[in-house]
């Protein structure tokens, strides 16, 4: 996979992951239906899972607490939805 922009070049990674048998079966079927390899399916899934992070505000401005209560978490989610 090549990109027109050099900073977006694909970098091959050798990863070892564990998935359930059902998950692997579904991903294998997906790859077969799309005519691509299982590795490419995982690559597309990884890309899709982080694509919106570039659209978020500067990640340095996000504060991640060491721990929080369930109420704190609910309030933070509600506050984010209202903004």
HUPEJO-V904203 format. One record per residue. N is the residue number from 1. RES is the residue in one small letter. BURIAL is 1 if it has 16 or more other ideal C-beta (glycine too) atoms within 10 Angstrom, else 0. D_CENTER is the distance of its C-alpha to the mean C-alpha in Angstrom with 1 decimal. Layout:
BEGIN
n->N res->RES burial->BURIAL d_center->D_CENTER
n->N res->RES burial->BURIAL d_center->D_CENTER
END
This chain:
BEGIN
n->1 res->x burial->0 d_center->18.5
n->2 res->x burial->0 d_center->20.1
n->3 res->x burial->0 d_center->19.3
n->4 res->x burial->0 d_center->22.2
n->5 res->x burial->0 d_center->21.1
n->6 res->x burial->0 d_center->21.6
n->7 res->x burial->0 d_center->19.0
n->8 res->x burial->0 d_center->16.3
n->9 res->x burial->0 d_center->17.6
n->10 res->x burial->0 d_center->15.5
n->11 res->x burial->0 d_center->16.1
n->12 res->x burial->0 d_center->16.6
n->13 res->x burial->0 d_center->15.4
n->14 res->x burial->0 d_center->17.0
n->15 res->x burial->0 d_center->15.0
n->16 res->x burial->0 d_center->16.4
n->17 res->x burial->0 d_center->14.4
n->18 res->x burial->0 d_center->16.0
n->19 res->x burial->0 d_center->15.5
n->20 res->x burial->0 d_center->18.2
n->21 res->x burial->0 d_center->20.7
n->22 res->x burial->0 d_center->20.0
n->23 res->x burial->0 d_center->16.3
n->24 res->x burial->0 d_center->17.4
n->25 res->x burial->0 d_center->20.1
n->26 res->x burial->0 d_center->17.9
n->27 res->x burial->0 d_center->15.6
n->28 res->x burial->0 d_center->18.9
n->29 res->x burial->0 d_center->20.4
n->30 res->x burial->0 d_center->17.6
n->31 res->x burial->1 d_center->18.0
n->32 res->x burial->0 d_center->21.7
n->33 res->x burial->0 d_center->21.8
n->34 res->x burial->0 d_center->19.9
n->35 res->x burial->0 d_center->22.0
n->36 res->x burial->0 d_center->19.3
n->37 res->x burial->0 d_center->18.6
n->38 res->x burial->0 d_center->16.3
n->39 res->x burial->0 d_center->14.8
n->40 res->x burial->0 d_center->14.1
n->41 res->x burial->1 d_center->12.4
n->42 res->x burial->0 d_center->10.0
n->43 res->x burial->1 d_center->9.6
n->44 res->x burial->0 d_center->9.1
n->45 res->x burial->0 d_center->6.5
n->46 res->x burial->0 d_center->4.5
n->47 res->x burial->0 d_center->5.9
n->48 res->x burial->0 d_center->5.6
n->49 res->x burial->0 d_center->2.3
n->50 res->x burial->0 d_center->4.0
n->51 res->x burial->0 d_center->7.2
n->52 res->x burial->0 d_center->8.9
n->53 res->x burial->0 d_center->9.0
n->54 res->x burial->0 d_center->11.7
n->55 res->x burial->0 d_center->13.6
n->56 res->x burial->0 d_center->13.9
n->57 res->x burial->0 d_center->17.1
n->58 res->x burial->0 d_center->17.7
n->59 res->x burial->0 d_center->15.6
n->60 res->x burial->0 d_center->19.0
n->61 res->x burial->0 d_center->20.4
n->62 res->x burial->0 d_center->18.1
n->63 res->x burial->0 d_center->20.1
n->64 res->x burial->0 d_center->18.6
n->65 res->x burial->0 d_center->21.6
n->66 res->x burial->0 d_center->22.4
n->67 res->x burial->0 d_center->23.1
n->68 res->x burial->0 d_center->23.9
n->69 res->x burial->0 d_center->25.7
n->70 res->x burial->0 d_center->24.4
n->71 res->x burial->0 d_center->26.4
n->72 res->x burial->0 d_center->24.9
n->73 res->x burial->0 d_center->21.4
n->74 res->x burial->0 d_center->22.7
n->75 res->x burial->0 d_center->24.4
n->76 res->x burial->0 d_center->21.5
n->77 res->x burial->0 d_center->19.5
n->78 res->x burial->0 d_center->22.6
n->79 res->x burial->0 d_center->23.3
n->80 res->x burial->0 d_center->19.9
n->81 res->x burial->0 d_center->20.6
n->82 res->x burial->0 d_center->24.1
n->83 res->x burial->0 d_center->23.4
END
